[in-house]
Amino acid sequence: MAEIKKEINGTTMNIALGGILDTKSAPQLQDAIMESVADVTEINFDFANLEYLTSAGLRAILVAQQEMEDKDGKMTLKNVSKDIMDIFKMTGFLSILTIID
């Protein structure tokens, strides 16, 4: 189960994730994003404490990315572990996500 911490500062949403983003927690992440996305033009994810994500977690990240693209917004991910980076590479997500160090 993932831990989801959301903070909104103006038009920027910061989300820190911890644990495992899976079929139980991915819908919670999507709900947290969708309830606040109307006034947001930037989403920043912090994966420092995220241990793993499943296909459901990937889908939640993809939905957030699409929301930002639809409104010419921006989405970034930081503190991505090697294991999660490998998942992004294998699934082709690396080409559509902005990952910063």
Summary of the structure (lengths in Angstrom):
residues: 101
radius of gyration: 12.2
end to end distance: 25.1
largest distance: 34.7
contacts: 316
relative contact order: 0.18
helix: 41%
strand: 37%
